[in-house]
Every structure is written in structure tokens, then in C-alpha cells.
Amino acid sequence: MTQEAVAATSDAVLDREETISRDELEALQLSRLQHTVAYAYDRVALYKRKFDEAGVHPTDLRELSDLAKFPFTTKEDLRLEYPFGMFAVPQRDVARIHASSGTTGRATVVGYTKKDLADWAKLVARSFRASGVRPGMKVHNAYGYGLFTGGMGAHAGAEALGCTVIPISGGQTERQFTLIQDFEPDVILATPTYLLTIADAMVKQGIDPAATSLKYAVLGAEPWTEEMRHELEVMMNIKACDIYGLSEVMGPGVAGEAVETQDGSHIWEDHFRPEIIDAFDPSVVLGDGEHGELVFTSLTKEALPIIRYRTKDLTRLLPGTARPAHRRMGRITGRSDDMIILRGVNLFPSQIEEIALRIPELSPHFQLELTRPEGQRMDELTVKIERRESVTLGGSAAAAKVLQQQIKIQVGSTCRVDVVDPGSLERSNGKLRRIHDLRPKA
């Protein structure tokens, strides 16, 4: 552990629930789970219908493993109940509404009571504290504000922790680094790809990203690799930790990573019960350590209780370390709906990132293009990736060959690699779209 990490943890005052034993935590989970399942059945028509159709009743939940008897909730369920059909409280008790962008279909809408908002702020504050943030620090919040849960969720958590918040939101990249220079924040909150965009923009302006006041970054809202963490930490002289959440379950703060271990986000299991299921056979609940799709059940939510929500995120559950009672999430390898099936091989953008960042000539800026040439039945994948500034055309060609070979060896798929000039690919202003599907529409 570094001296900075020791200093960050030595003065931390933890919530009682962070320090209880696993047995105490599971007893609390069962009590809260039994209440939540009955609460959802009594108050949300969709849950009554789904439970009845599945032949289960809240009284069937006698131990934690009984949760597997209950049906899943999906994003499609929330879309079908648009806008407020999933709410378990009267409209007058809903203090705030958030929603997804709706870019891939009808938006999913979530609501919060005042208690929900207080719990959310507490868990975000807990996550930030685990990641090294302390009361009195200045926090530069570059998550997007609005219906997206990231900006306001992170803002409330930082205030609850006792921080000074700089609510700049996403975009306006030049203004971002100007305010970092002028306001001298200790912490930055952003997606990893957008923090990379800010750092690159600073370099282009002749500013050293490693010479700012920033000490910590809490990054989330998209999968990222250990290689990306190393890139950002070295480039900006910071400690970078993950934060996990999704609006359907709460927002950011469902899980947070500890700065002293940086070994995956601890799920706050006093408020959420996680499961891992087989992504191809959802009836199979997998054991800890096995890789599959992450499923969440809320334990304390009032406005929108969620039962066995299929996140589509692919990961595994691991024993707790910095918070021993609370299990950790392994790195998210991707989303099942972001998976590219190329000639029978499953491939995720995070795999390309992991491989590419081990090749010194290549930068973290890449995109994947899927095409199907006319007259052919097989899809083709092209990896477009920027070279580093100092790399020559000859070095680019050699790096392209190495990346192509390593993808073939490690992933088992053949693709084209096109190394392009620095600055030529799209930059993130929040969440970055890695996959560009250029195949003809059916």
C-alpha cells in the first residue's frame, strides 16, 4: 500500500454496516429481502402478476437461496410499464424522477422517495470514502447532470461526505481543464474515457496532466481495464478507483472500490443482494468466483423496489477484502448486449483495450467497425486505433501486426487493424461508443 493510500484510509470513519460480520450481514439481508419481496408484490401490479404466473408467493422466501425461485425483472419490463407503472408509492411521495436516454428504445424511468435519496447519497458517500475521498476535499464532478443518474447522484454523495462540489457536468473539455487549474480540486469524477479525453486535451495545450492538484479519480459508467487504470494513473499522477451503479437499481454507488486494495468494487450488500446467473441459461445461479451475468435485488428501496434485475453486465463475485463482509465484483468484462459474435467467437471491446494497451506504440483511443462486404455471408471486424505521437509509420505497421496477432492468439478471432493518426478518432464526452455497426440493415 502506498503512503497516500495509507493516509486516505487511516482517518476513515466507516458505517456500522461496513464492519459487521458476514453472518450478521446475511441475517440483515434476509430480513430486508423478505420485506422487499412482500412490499413489491403488494404494491406493484407487474410483480404480483409475474409472481402469480411463476407460482411463487412472498411467503416462499424463507432463506436467501429461495430468491432463485422468483422471476427476473428486465429492462423490457420497465419499458412496458413506462412511465410510472413500476412505482410502489403514490406520485405525491416521489421526490425525484430519473430516466435513461432511451436511445435504444423507450426510456426506463426510475423514482425516488426522500428516504431513497438519502440512502443513495449515503452509499455514494461510502463509495467515495472507500476510494480515498475525504470531507473538505474539492470534487470536480464531470458526470452528466439531468435525467442521467450519474451527475446528481455523485453530487449528492460528495455533499453528504462533506466535500465541496464543482458541478461542471460533462462536455466543454477546454473549460474542464481550465477549472481544474483554477479551482485546484483534489478529486475528479468522470467516465474513464472522458478523463482520458481531458488529459489528452491538456497535453495538446502544453499542460502537464500530472502536475495538477488532482489526487484521486472515481470513475464509472462504462467498463474499463487495469491497463486503462495504469494509463490514467501514470498520465495524471492520481489514484483511480471504480464506482458501479445503474439507474434501474439506484444509480452510482451500488458498489465502490477501496483505494488501499484497488481490487474490484465492494457491493454494499446491506442494500442490495447480488447473484450471478449463467447468461445462456438464466435458470442456473452460479457460485462465487464463477463468471456470468450480474443480477440485483434491492433491499431498502421505497419508490421502485427491483427484484432480480438482469443487468446484462458480465462479471463474477469474489470475497470481500477491504470490507470483508461485502463481496466484490470482478472487473466487468463487458455487457451481454455489447458482445460481438464474430465467426463463432465471443468478443468484447474491453478485451481489445486490454491487449492494445500492452503494446507501447498504441494509444487507448480505438473503435471497432463491423462490416459485411457485399456478396459475403461472414462479418468482418476492423480495429481502428490511434498510434502514440512519437510513433513513426513504420512503427505503426509493426504495432498493427502485433495487435492483429495477439487478438488472434488471445481471443481466437481474425480481424483487420488500421492504425490511424493521433486525434483522428471520436473522443468521449461522457460514455464512449466503441462499436460502430456498419453492416447492411435487414
N, C-alpha and C positions, 0 to 999 in steps of 0.2 A: 504494500500500500504506500502511495506517495505521501509526502508530508502534507500536501494540500488536502488529500483525501482524509487523512487523519484529523486535520483541523476541521474539516467540514462535518465530521461525524461526532467529534468529541463533545460538542455543546448541543447536540440534538436532543430535544425532549420528545419522546415518542408517545403516540396514542397508546392507551392501555391495550387495545386490541392488537397492536403490533407486537406485543410482548407476551401474550398468553400462549399456553401450550397448544399443540395440535389437537389434543383431546378436547380441551376447552373450546377451541375454535369450531370443531366439528359438532359439538353439542349446540353451540350457538347457531351454526348453520342449519341444523335440523329444525330447531325451534322456529327460526325465521323462514325457512323453506316451507314448513307446514302452514304457517300463517299466509305466506305469499300465494301458494297454490290455491288455498281456500278463498282468499281475497280476490284473486283473478277470476276464479270460477263464478263467484257470486256477483261480480261487478262488470265483467267484460263478456259480451254475448259471444264473441268469437271463441273464447276459451271454454265457455260452457258447451258450445256446440262441438268443438274439437274433442274435449274430454269425453263427452257422451258418445260421440262416434267411435272413439277409441276404446270405449268400455271401461274407463277409469274414473275414479272419484277422488277428490282431495283426501278422503279418509284412508285411501290405499297407500298413502305416503307415510310409512312407519319408520323407515330408516333411509339414509342418504342414497343407498343404491336403488331404492324404489323410484327415484326420479326417472330412471330409464324407461319406466312403464308409460310415461306421459308423452304426448305428441310434441313435435317440434313446432317452433314458430319461424317463419321465413320472411324475407323482405317482401315477398309477394303478398303475404297475409297483411302486412302493414299497408301496402299499396291498395289492396282491395277494400280496406277499411278507411281509406282516405276520406276526409281529413282527420276526423276525431273519433272514429269508431273504436279505437284501441284504448281510449281514456277510461280510467276506472273511477274518476271523480267528476262531479258536476263542473261545468265550464267556469263557474264563479270561483272555484278552488284552484284553477290552473293559473299559476303566476307567470309562466313564460312558455312560449312555443318556439321550437327549433324545427328545422326540416333539412332533408338532403337536397342536393342541387336538382335532382330529377332529370339529369342528363341522359340516363339510360332507361327512362320510363317515368311513370308518375312518382312524385316525391314521396318519401316516407316522412311522416310528421310525428314528432315526439313532444310531450308536455311535461311540465314540472310543477309540483306544488312548492310552497315556500320551504317546507321541510326537505323536499328533493333538492332544491337549490342549495340549501345549507349543507346537506350531505355531500353533494357534488363538490362544492368549494372545499370542504374538509378533506376529501380524498385527493383532489388536485394538489392542495397544500401538502398533504402527506407525501405525495409523489415527488413534488419539488424538493421537499426537505430531504427525502432519501437521496436525491440527485445532487445534494450539496448546497442548495439554495437556503439562505438564512434570512430571518427578519432583518429589515433595514437595508437589504440589498436593493439595487435598482434593476428592474427587469424590463428588458426591451421585448415587447410582445409582437412578433411578426406573423402570428397566425391570423387568418382572415376573420374579421368580425361579420356579424349579420346572422342569417339563418344557420350557417355552418356553426357547429358547436365549439370548434377549436378556439376561436378568439375570445369569446366571452367566458367560456369555461376556464381557460388558462388565466384570464384576467381576474376572475373571482377567486381562484385558488391562490394566486400570488398575493392579492389583497388580504385574504384570510390568514396567510402566513405572516403578514406584517411587512410586506415588501412595498416599494414604490414602483408603480407600474407606468411604463411608457407605451401607450396603446396605439402604435403606429399601424397595425394590421399588415396585410401582405401587399406586394407591389411597391411601386415608387422606389426602385432599388437604390438609385443615387441618394435619395433622401434618407434611406435606411442607414447607409454608412456615414453620411454627414451627421446624423443624430447620434450614432454610436461614438463618433469622435467628440461631438459637442457635449453630450449628456453623460458620457462615461458610465454606461451601465455595467453591472457585474455579470449579468445573465442575459442570454438571448433565447427566445422560444420561437421555433420555426420548424418547417419540414426540413429534413436533411438536404434535399436537393435545392431548396431555396437558400439555405445557409451557404451552400456551395456557390450559388449564383451571386450572393452578396460578396463573398470572399473574392471571387474572380473579378467582380466589378471594382473592388478596392485595388487589386493588383494592377488593373488597367489604368487606374488613376494615379498610380505610383505610390499607393498607400500599402504599408506592410500589415496584413491582417493579423499577424502575430504580435503586433505592437499596440493593440487596443487595450482598453480596460477590461474586456470580457475575460471571465474566468471559467464560466460554466455555460453549456448549451443543453437544453432539454428539448429533444427532437422527436417528432412522431408524425402520425397521419399517413405514413407510407412505409413499406418495408425498406430496410437498409441493412448493409452488411458490416462485418467487423472491418473489412477493408475500407469502407466509406468512413467509419468512425476514425480509423487511423489517419486517413487523408485529412479530415476536418481538424482533428486534434493537433496534428503537426502544423498544418497550414495556419491555424488560428491560435495556437498555444492555449488550448482550453481543455477541459474535461467534458466529454459529450456523453449524455445518458439518454436512454429511450423512455418514452412515455406512451402508453397504449390506451386506446378507447375507441368507441364507435357510438354514434348518436343513438342508435336503437337500444343500446344497453345503458348509456348515460352520456357519454362524451369522453374527452380525455380524462385520465385519472382512474380508469378501471384497474390499471396496473402501472407500476413505476419501477425504474431501475435504480439500484443503490450505487453511489459513486465509489464506495470503497471496494466493491467487488466487480461491477460492470459485467455481470454475468447473466443478464436477462432480467426482465421486469417481474417483480413480485406482484401477483394478483391479490388485490385486497379482498380476501375471502370472507371477511366479516360482512361484506355487502354483495358478493357475487359468488355463485357456485359454478366453477368451470367443469367441463367434460371435454374429452377428445373422442370423436367418433371416426369410424372408417369412412372416408369421403366417398367411397364407391359402394359401401354397404352401410348406410346410416343406422341400421338397427344394431350394429356392433359398437359397443362402448369400449374403447381401448384403455389399457392401463397406463400408469405414469411411465414416461420415457418413450412411449410409442408415438409415432408421427401420424397425425391425421388432422381432421377439421375441428377447430375450436368452437365450442358451444357454451353459451352463458345463460344462467338463470339469475335474475335479480332477487335479492333477499330483503330489500328495505324500501323499494320504490313505491310511491303512492299513486302518482298520476298515470304512469304507464308501466305496470308490472310486466316483465317479459319472462316467458317460460321456455327454456331450451331453445334459445335463439341461435340459428345456424349462421355463424359469422362469415363463412367461406374462407377464413384465414387458416393457413396450414402451419402447424407448429406441434409442439409436444409439451407436456407438463413435467417439471423437474422439482426435486426437493428444494425447499427454501434454504437460503444461506444467510444473508444479512438480516432477514426476517424469517427465522426458521419455521414458524408455523404456517406461513403463507407460501404456497407453491409458486414457482417461477414459470414463465413462458420461455421456451426456447425461441431463438430468432425466428420470425415469420419468414418462411421460405418463399411465400407468395400467396396468392388467393386462387382458389379452385377455378374462379371465373376469369382469372388472368393467365391461366395455364395455356401455353401453346402446345398443341399436339402436332409435331412435325414428323411425318413419315413414321408414325407409331411411337415416337419418343416424346415424353412429357418434359417441357422446358419452361423455366420461369425467368423473368428479367433479372431477378436477384442473382441467379447463377452466372449470368453473363457479367454482371457487375463484379462479382467475387473473383472471377477468372481474370477479367481485364485489368483490375487494379493491382494484380500481381505482376503485370508487365510494365516496366518503368516508362516505356515510351508512350503509353496510352493514358488518356485522361479519364475522369469519371463521367464525362459527358457522352452519352450514347443513346441511340434509339434503334428499335427493331422494326424492320419493314417486312410484312408478309405479302407475298405476291403469288399469283398463279399464272405463269406465262400462257399466252393464247395457244390452244391446242394441246396443252398438257393437263394431266389429271393430278399431278403432285404439286403441293405448295412448296414455295421456296422462301427461305429466310435470309435477309441481308442485315448484318450488324453494321450500322454506321456509327463510327466512334472517332472522336477528335484526338489528334496527336498532341503531345505536350509542345509548348512553344519552342523548346530547344532542339526538337527532333527534326532531322532532315527528311527529304522524300525517300532516300534510301533506307533510313531507319524506320520510316512508316511502313514501307513494303515488307521489311523483315518482321516488324511487330504484327502486321496483319496476318502473316503466315503463321506466327507463333499462336496468336489468338485462335485462328481457324483450327489449328492442330489441337490445342488444348480443349476447345469446345467439343471436338470430335472424341477426344480421349475421355474427358470427364463427364460429358453429358450424353455422348453417343449419337450426336446429330451432326449432319453436314450442313454448313451454311456458307454464305459469301461474307467477306469482311471488307468494308470500304472505310479506310482511314482518311478522314477529312481534316480540313484546316481548323485551327483553334478559333472558337467563336462562331462557327458556321451552323451549329445545331441549336434548336429551340432551347431556351432557358426556362427554368421553373419560376413561376410567380406564386407558388403555393404547392399544390400537388402536380407533379410532372407526369405527363402521359408518355410512357416508354414505348408502347406498342402502337404501330400505325398499320392498320389492316387495309391494304390496297388491293385485296382480291376482288374480282368482279362480284357484284351483288347478285344473289339468285333471283 
